[in-house]
Amino acid sequence: MGIHRLNHAVLYVSDLERSVAFYRDVLGFRAITMTPDGFRGAAFLQAPGSTNDHDLGLFEIGRAAGRSTAGRATVGLYHLAWEVDTLDELAVTAQRLAAAGALAGSSDHGTTKSLYGKDPDGLEFEIVWLVPADLLDDAALTARKRIGRLDLDRERQRYGGQTRGGVGISVPA
């Protein structure tokens, strides 16, 4: 089975309206009208620039639902990772997540530069920029074996804020 990309993810949420607002206002997703007639408690969202029919399906299970214990007390999904095109976009996303109180951390994995966030239900996600293939060097490849502190300003100086990430890796050259 050859997989080309992640088409969409479906998340259970406690408050649909709150979750839609978060993904719309903080991450720029837009609601797609495709909920089946008579079906309540669901929303479908598309990320900016996406060619997917939808990128997120959100299904409300009610405000009494407990937070996920995946990775602490049960098995389950740890996080989703979405790729952005540029380090400038990653920096703007960091500011938006921080302003919303949703930035959980950041890291430099050598070949990837990552932000970690949590939605209103505490579901985790990663926003990542990938070093393009033609800019990979020994230092970046060696750094894949560690988790370092992300210095976005330094990375933008090194690679350029508008350099398209993932080219030759996740995006055809």
C-alpha positions in Angstrom: 0.0 0.0 0.0 1.6 3.2 -1.1 0.6 6.2 0.9 0.9 9.6 -0.7 -0.2 11.8 2.2 -2.6 12.1 5.1 -6.0 13.1 3.7 -7.8 13.9 6.9 -8.0 13.2 10.6 -11.1 12.9 12.7 -11.1 14.0 16.3 -13.7 13.6 19.1 -14.2 16.9 20.9 -16.2 18.0 23.9 -17.5 21.3 22.5 -17.8 21.5 18.8 -18.3 25.3 18.6 -15.3 25.9 20.8 -13.1 23.5 18.7 -14.2 25.0 15.4 -13.4 28.5 16.7 -9.9 27.3 17.8 -9.0 25.7 14.5 -10.5 28.6 12.5 -9.2 31.5 14.5 -5.8 30.2 15.6 -4.7 27.9 12.7 -6.7 29.4 9.9 -8.9 26.4 9.0 -12.2 27.1 7.3 -15.5 25.2 7.7 -16.6 23.1 4.8 -20.3 22.6 4.2 -20.6 18.8 3.9 -22.3 17.6 7.1 -25.0 15.1 6.0 -28.6 16.3 6.4 -30.0 15.5 9.8 -26.6 14.8 11.3 -25.7 17.0 14.2 -22.6 17.5 16.2 -20.0 17.4 13.4 -18.0 19.9 11.5 -15.5 19.5 8.7 -12.6 21.9 8.2 -10.0 22.5 5.5 -6.6 24.0 6.1 -5.4 27.1 4.2 -4.0 26.1 0.8 -5.1 22.4 1.1 -6.4 20.5 -1.8 -8.0 17.9 0.4 -11.8 17.7 0.5 -11.3 18.3 4.2 -8.4 18.0 6.6 -10.2 17.7 9.9 -13.5 16.1 10.9 -14.7 17.1 14.4 -17.3 15.1 16.2 -18.8 16.4 19.4 -19.3 13.9 22.2 -20.4 16.4 24.9 -18.9 18.6 27.6 -18.9 15.9 30.2 -16.3 14.0 28.2 -13.0 13.5 30.0 -9.6 14.5 28.5 -7.6 12.0 26.6 -5.3 9.8 28.7 -3.5 8.4 25.7 0.1 7.9 26.5 -0.4 8.3 30.2 -3.0 5.7 31.0 -4.1 4.2 27.7 -2.9 3.6 24.2 -3.9 6.1 21.6 -2.7 8.8 19.2 -0.1 11.1 20.5 -0.3 13.9 17.9 -0.9 14.9 14.3 1.8 16.8 12.4 1.1 19.5 9.8 3.8 20.8 7.6 4.1 24.5 6.7 5.9 25.9 3.7 8.2 28.5 5.3 10.0 29.3 8.6 8.3 32.7 8.5 5.0 30.9 8.5 6.2 28.7 11.4 7.1 31.9 13.3 3.7 33.5 12.8 2.1 30.3 13.9 4.2 30.2 17.1 2.9 33.7 17.9 -0.7 32.8 17.2 -0.4 29.7 19.4 1.2 31.6 22.2 -1.4 34.3 22.1 -4.1 31.6 22.4 -2.3 29.9 25.3 -2.0 26.8 23.1 1.8 26.6 22.5 3.0 23.6 24.4 6.6 23.6 23.2 9.0 23.7 20.3 12.0 21.7 19.2 14.8 21.4 16.7 15.2 17.9 15.3 18.0 18.9 12.9 16.1 18.2 9.7 12.8 19.5 11.1 11.8 22.5 13.1 8.7 21.9 15.2 6.1 23.6 17.3 3.8 21.7 19.6 0.3 22.8 20.5 -2.8 21.7 22.3 -6.4 22.3 21.2 -9.1 23.3 23.8 -9.6 19.6 24.7 -5.9 19.1 25.2 -5.4 17.1 22.0 -1.9 17.6 20.8 -0.6 18.5 17.3 2.7 19.5 15.8 3.4 22.2 13.2 6.7 21.4 11.3 9.0 22.9 8.7 11.3 20.4 6.9 14.8 21.4 5.7 14.8 21.0 1.9 16.9 18.2 0.5 19.4 20.5 -1.2 20.1 22.3 2.1 20.6 19.2 4.2 24.2 19.1 5.6 26.1 16.9 8.0 25.1 19.1 11.0 21.4 18.8 10.2 21.6 15.1 9.6 23.6 14.4 12.8 21.2 16.6 14.8 18.3 14.2 14.0 19.6 12.0 16.8 18.8 14.6 19.5 16.0 17.1 20.4 17.4 20.6 20.7 16.0 24.0 21.5 14.4 25.7 18.6 15.7 29.2 17.8 13.5 30.4 15.0 15.4 33.6 14.4 18.7 31.6 14.0 17.0 29.1 11.7 15.5 31.9 9.5 19.0 33.5 9.2 20.5 30.1 8.3 17.8 28.9 5.8 15.9 32.1 4.9 12.4 32.9 6.2 10.8 32.4 2.8 12.7 29.2 1.8 10.2 26.6 0.9 10.6 23.6 3.2 10.3 19.9 2.4 11.4 20.3 -1.3 12.9 17.0 -2.3 11.6 15.4 0.9 7.8 15.7 1.2 7.4 18.0 -1.8 8.6 16.9 -5.2 11.8 18.8 -6.3 
